[in-house]
Amino acid sequence: MRLFLFLLISTLAFASQYPRVFSSAGDEIYEDMAKYEQIKNLDIYQDRPELLEAFLEDAKHALAAGFALDKAEDDPEVSLDKQALKDYAKSLRNLSKQNDNIKGQVQRDMQALLEAKDTKHLKVFQKAGFIMSPTVLSLFKDEDAQVKSDSEKKKLEEKIARLNEKNKKIEKQSSDLAASSVVEVVEMQAPVASEKQEEIQLEIPVVLKKPEPPKELTEVQKYQQSMAVLKEELYLLRESNEEAKMACLNDITAINYWMIKVLENEKDACDFSDAIRQMKTYDKSASVSCGRSSMRYVEWHGRIKPYVGKRLFQAEATCSR
């Protein structure tokens, strides 16, 4: 009976971690959200932060909305807002689609790390709660065995070095004892170093110049680099006659171009708002040419998201043109 009560209390405690409303759809999203929080700062995601950041921001808003609906449902004096319930269900559907795309990309990233035998990053994924394949677990086991072997080898080498040092001391003591048994007085004159010899023996200090740390790129410079990569990819793609991919890449390249203009004109309300509207236009076009479910569209849609709402409205209100 006590075991049953313990299991029941544990289950209820775990269930309360996420909203009860639409829990069948929401629990998986929020569990994955917790995993993404632990890997979002890895250097492999530094050049594409919006891949996880956009999803995490939306998931956190949905989590708060779910708990608010739970609270309203528990309060007999408050009537449940049906529109809020519909909006929450819609958010979960959108998040579920995004999550499916992200999980696919994460699996590809983990496979790339496995091929590179990058156990450092893979162990972060494992700690975050991602399931490791037997091949990855075997790689961990081999690495741990190698580390243990290296450690034991180092200990053995240190032990041998200590024994050698001890033997040297014993040999020196024996040599000193043998020398003390011979009684012989030898007068020796200490050599006097000349001034020229002393000058030669002086040590000349060497000042090593500390290398300067690499300069961190600005946001504009990062997008300029991205623009160069996209143009090169577009140039190569034109030789393949793959029109669908070219249309998608054209739209993404245009979004990149206008993102540079957005960053360069943040202090000019009119040019700033014009650049954002251009990004919105190409984002809409990319949703068709690339497909809303493609990772490239999801990533760039996430990049422009912070600009197309409140900031665009403020810029349009400030522009006097």
C-alpha positions as CSV (number, residue, x, y, z in Angstrom):
1,M,0.0,0.0,0.0
2,R,2.8,2.4,0.9
3,L,4.6,1.6,-2.4
4,F,1.4,2.4,-4.3
5,L,1.0,5.7,-2.5
6,F,4.6,6.6,-3.3
7,L,4.2,5.8,-7.0
8,L,0.9,7.8,-7.1
9,I,2.4,10.9,-5.5
10,S,5.5,10.7,-7.8
11,T,3.3,10.4,-10.9
12,L,1.2,13.4,-9.8
13,A,4.3,15.5,-9.0
14,F,5.7,14.7,-12.5
15,A,2.4,15.4,-14.2
16,S,2.2,18.9,-12.7
17,Q,5.5,19.9,-14.3
18,Y,3.6,20.8,-17.5
19,P,0.0,22.1,-18.2
20,R,-2.8,19.6,-18.0
21,V,-4.7,21.1,-20.9
22,F,-3.9,19.2,-24.1
23,S,-1.2,17.4,-22.3
24,S,-1.1,14.6,-24.8
25,A,0.3,17.1,-27.4
26,G,2.0,19.5,-25.0
27,D,4.1,17.2,-22.9
28,E,6.4,16.0,-25.7
29,I,6.9,19.6,-26.9
30,Y,7.9,20.8,-23.4
31,E,10.1,17.8,-22.7
32,D,12.0,18.5,-25.9
33,M,12.1,22.2,-25.0
34,A,14.0,21.3,-21.8
35,K,16.5,19.3,-23.9
36,Y,17.1,22.1,-26.4
37,E,17.8,24.6,-23.6
38,Q,20.8,22.4,-22.7
39,I,22.3,22.3,-26.2
40,K,21.4,25.7,-27.6
41,N,24.8,27.3,-26.5
42,L,27.0,24.6,-28.1
43,D,29.4,26.1,-30.7
44,I,27.8,23.9,-33.5
45,Y,24.7,26.1,-33.2
46,Q,26.4,29.5,-32.9
47,D,26.1,30.2,-36.7
48,R,22.4,29.4,-36.6
49,P,21.0,30.4,-33.2
50,E,17.4,30.9,-34.5
51,L,17.1,27.2,-35.2
52,L,16.4,26.6,-31.5
53,E,15.9,30.1,-30.2
54,A,12.7,30.8,-32.1
55,F,11.2,27.5,-31.1
56,L,12.2,28.0,-27.4
57,E,10.7,31.5,-27.3
58,D,7.4,30.3,-28.7
59,A,7.3,27.2,-26.5
60,K,7.9,29.3,-23.3
61,H,4.9,31.5,-24.3
62,A,2.8,28.5,-24.9
63,L,3.8,27.0,-21.6
64,A,2.7,30.1,-19.7
65,A,-0.6,30.1,-21.6
66,G,-1.2,26.4,-20.7
67,F,-0.6,27.0,-17.0
68,A,-3.0,30.0,-17.2
69,L,-5.7,27.8,-18.7
70,D,-5.1,25.2,-15.9
71,K,-5.5,27.9,-13.3
72,A,-8.8,29.1,-14.9
73,E,-10.1,25.6,-15.1
74,D,-9.4,25.0,-11.4
75,D,-11.1,28.2,-10.4
76,P,-15.0,27.7,-10.1
77,E,-15.5,31.5,-10.2
78,V,-13.7,32.0,-13.5
79,S,-15.2,30.9,-16.9
80,L,-12.7,29.3,-19.3
81,D,-11.9,31.5,-22.3
82,K,-12.8,29.4,-25.3
83,Q,-10.8,31.6,-27.7
84,A,-7.7,31.3,-25.5
85,L,-8.2,27.5,-25.5
86,K,-8.4,27.5,-29.4
87,D,-5.3,29.8,-29.6
88,Y,-3.4,27.4,-27.3
89,A,-4.3,24.4,-29.3
90,K,-3.2,26.2,-32.5
91,S,0.1,27.1,-30.9
92,L,0.7,23.4,-29.9
93,R,0.0,22.3,-33.5
94,N,2.5,24.8,-34.9
95,L,5.1,23.9,-32.3
96,S,4.7,20.2,-33.0
97,K,5.5,20.8,-36.7
98,Q,8.5,22.9,-35.8
99,N,9.6,20.3,-33.3
100,D,9.5,17.5,-35.8
101,N,11.8,19.5,-38.1
102,I,14.2,20.3,-35.3
103,K,14.4,16.7,-34.1
104,G,15.3,15.7,-37.6
105,Q,18.1,18.3,-37.8
106,V,19.4,17.3,-34.3
107,Q,19.6,13.7,-35.4
108,R,21.7,14.8,-38.4
109,D,23.9,16.9,-36.2
110,M,24.5,14.0,-33.8
111,Q,25.3,11.7,-36.8
112,A,27.9,14.2,-38.0
113,L,29.4,14.4,-34.5
114,L,29.5,10.6,-34.4
115,E,31.4,10.5,-37.8
116,A,33.8,13.0,-36.4
117,K,34.1,11.0,-33.2
118,D,33.3,14.2,-31.2
119,T,32.5,12.6,-27.9
120,K,32.7,16.0,-26.1
121,H,29.6,17.3,-27.8
122,L,27.8,14.0,-27.9
123,K,28.1,13.7,-24.1
124,V,26.3,17.1,-23.8
125,F,23.5,15.7,-25.9
126,Q,23.4,12.5,-23.7
127,K,23.3,14.6,-20.5
128,A,20.4,16.7,-22.0
129,G,18.3,13.5,-22.4
130,F,18.8,12.6,-26.0
131,I,18.9,8.8,-26.7
132,M,22.3,7.6,-27.8
133,S,22.6,4.9,-30.4
134,P,24.5,1.7,-29.6
135,T,27.3,2.9,-31.9
136,V,27.7,6.1,-29.8
137,L,27.6,4.2,-26.5
138,S,30.3,1.9,-27.9
139,L,32.4,5.0,-28.8
140,F,32.0,6.3,-25.2
141,K,33.0,2.9,-23.8
142,D,36.1,2.7,-26.0
143,E,37.1,6.3,-25.1
144,D,36.7,5.6,-21.4
145,A,38.8,2.4,-21.7
146,Q,41.5,4.5,-23.5
147,V,41.5,7.2,-20.9
148,K,41.8,4.5,-18.2
149,S,44.7,2.8,-20.1
150,D,46.5,6.2,-20.5
151,S,46.0,7.0,-16.8
152,E,47.5,3.6,-15.7
153,K,50.4,4.0,-18.2
154,K,51.1,7.5,-16.8
155,K,51.1,6.1,-13.2
156,L,53.5,3.3,-14.2
157,E,55.9,5.8,-15.9
158,E,55.8,8.0,-12.7
159,K,56.6,5.0,-10.5
160,I,59.5,4.0,-12.8
161,A,60.8,7.6,-12.7
162,R,60.7,7.6,-8.8
163,L,62.6,4.3,-8.7
164,N,65.2,5.7,-11.1
165,E,65.6,8.8,-8.9
166,K,66.0,6.6,-5.8
167,N,68.7,4.5,-7.5
168,K,70.6,7.6,-8.5
169,K,70.6,8.8,-4.9
170,I,71.9,5.4,-3.7
171,E,74.6,5.4,-6.3
172,K,75.7,8.9,-5.3
173,Q,75.9,8.0,-1.6
174,S,78.0,5.0,-2.5
175,S,80.3,7.1,-4.6
176,D,80.7,9.8,-1.8
177,L,81.5,7.0,0.7
178,A,84.2,5.6,-1.6
179,A,85.8,9.0,-2.1
180,S,85.9,9.8,1.6
181,S,88.2,6.7,2.2
182,V,91.0,8.3,0.1
183,V,93.1,10.8,2.0
184,E,94.6,13.3,-0.5
185,V,95.0,17.0,-0.3
186,V,95.1,18.9,-3.6
187,E,95.5,22.6,-3.8
188,M,93.4,24.1,-6.5
189,Q,93.4,27.7,-7.7
190,A,89.9,29.0,-8.6
191,P,89.9,30.5,-12.1
192,V,89.3,34.2,-12.4
193,A,86.9,35.2,-15.1
194,S,87.9,38.1,-17.2
195,E,85.6,41.1,-17.8
196,K,85.2,39.9,-21.4
197,Q,84.1,36.4,-20.3
198,E,81.6,37.9,-17.9
199,E,80.1,39.9,-20.6
200,I,79.7,36.9,-22.8
201,Q,78.1,34.9,-20.0
202,L,75.3,37.6,-19.4
203,E,71.9,36.2,-20.4
204,I,69.9,38.4,-22.8
205,P,66.2,38.4,-21.9
206,V,63.8,37.5,-24.7
207,V,60.5,39.3,-24.7
208,L,57.8,37.2,-26.4
209,K,55.0,39.1,-28.0
210,K,51.6,37.8,-26.9
211,P,49.4,37.1,-29.9
212,E,46.4,39.3,-30.2
213,P,43.0,37.5,-29.7
214,P,40.9,37.2,-32.9
215,K,38.5,40.1,-33.3
216,E,34.8,39.2,-32.9
217,L,32.7,39.9,-36.0
218,T,29.8,42.3,-35.8
219,E,26.3,41.2,-36.8
220,V,26.6,43.0,-40.1
221,Q,29.9,41.2,-40.9
222,K,28.4,37.8,-40.0
223,Y,25.5,38.4,-42.5
224,Q,28.0,39.7,-45.1
225,Q,29.9,36.4,-44.8
226,S,26.7,34.5,-45.0
227,M,25.8,36.5,-48.1
228,A,29.0,35.4,-49.8
229,V,28.4,31.8,-49.0
230,L,24.8,32.0,-50.4
231,K,26.0,33.6,-53.6
232,E,28.6,30.9,-54.1
233,E,26.0,28.2,-53.5
234,L,23.6,30.0,-55.9
235,Y,26.3,30.2,-58.6
236,L,27.0,26.4,-58.3
237,L,23.3,25.6,-58.3
238,R,22.7,27.5,-61.6
239,E,24.8,24.9,-63.4
240,S,22.5,22.1,-62.2
241,N,19.3,23.5,-63.7
242,E,17.4,22.7,-60.5
243,E,14.8,25.5,-60.7
244,A,13.0,24.7,-57.4
245,K,16.1,24.9,-55.4
246,M,17.2,28.0,-57.2
247,A,13.9,29.7,-56.5
248,C,14.3,28.9,-52.8
249,L,17.9,30.0,-52.6
250,N,17.1,33.3,-54.5
251,D,14.5,34.2,-51.8
252,I,16.8,33.3,-48.9
253,T,19.6,35.3,-50.5
254,A,17.3,38.3,-50.8
255,I,16.3,38.0,-47.1
256,N,20.0,37.9,-46.2
257,Y,20.6,41.1,-48.3
258,W,17.7,43.0,-46.7
259,M,18.8,41.8,-43.2
260,I,22.1,43.6,-43.8
261,K,20.1,46.7,-44.8
262,V,18.0,46.4,-41.6
263,L,21.1,46.3,-39.4
264,E,22.8,49.1,-41.2
265,N,19.8,51.4,-41.0
266,E,18.5,50.9,-37.5
267,K,18.8,54.6,-36.7
268,D,16.9,55.7,-39.9
269,A,13.2,54.8,-39.2
270,C,12.1,55.1,-42.8
271,D,14.9,53.0,-44.4
272,F,14.7,50.6,-41.4
273,S,10.9,50.0,-42.0
274,D,11.4,49.7,-45.8
275,A,14.1,47.0,-45.3
276,I,11.8,45.0,-42.9
277,R,8.9,45.1,-45.4
278,Q,11.2,43.8,-48.1
279,M,12.2,40.9,-45.8
280,K,8.6,40.1,-45.1
281,T,7.9,40.0,-48.9
282,Y,10.7,37.6,-49.6
283,D,9.8,35.6,-46.4
284,K,6.3,35.0,-47.8
285,S,7.8,34.0,-51.2
286,A,10.3,31.6,-49.5
287,S,7.4,29.9,-47.6
288,V,6.2,28.7,-51.1
289,S,9.5,28.2,-52.9
290,C,11.3,26.5,-50.0
291,G,8.3,25.1,-48.2
292,R,7.3,26.0,-44.6
293,S,8.6,22.7,-43.3
294,S,12.1,23.1,-44.8
295,M,14.9,23.8,-42.3
296,R,16.3,26.6,-44.4
297,Y,12.9,28.4,-44.3
298,V,12.4,27.8,-40.6
299,E,15.9,29.2,-39.8
300,W,15.5,32.4,-41.8
301,H,11.9,32.9,-40.8
302,G,13.2,32.8,-37.2
303,R,15.9,35.4,-38.0
304,I,13.5,38.0,-39.2
305,K,10.8,37.3,-36.6
306,P,12.1,39.8,-34.0
307,Y,11.8,42.7,-36.6
308,V,8.4,42.1,-38.2
309,G,6.2,42.9,-35.2
310,K,6.6,45.7,-32.7
311,R,9.8,47.1,-34.2
312,L,8.3,47.5,-37.6
313,F,5.2,49.2,-36.1
314,Q,7.4,51.6,-34.1
315,A,9.6,52.4,-37.2
316,E,6.6,53.1,-39.4
317,A,5.1,55.4,-36.7
318,T,8.4,57.3,-36.3
319,C,9.1,57.7,-40.1
320,S,8.0,61.2,-41.2
321,R,8.2,60.5,-44.9
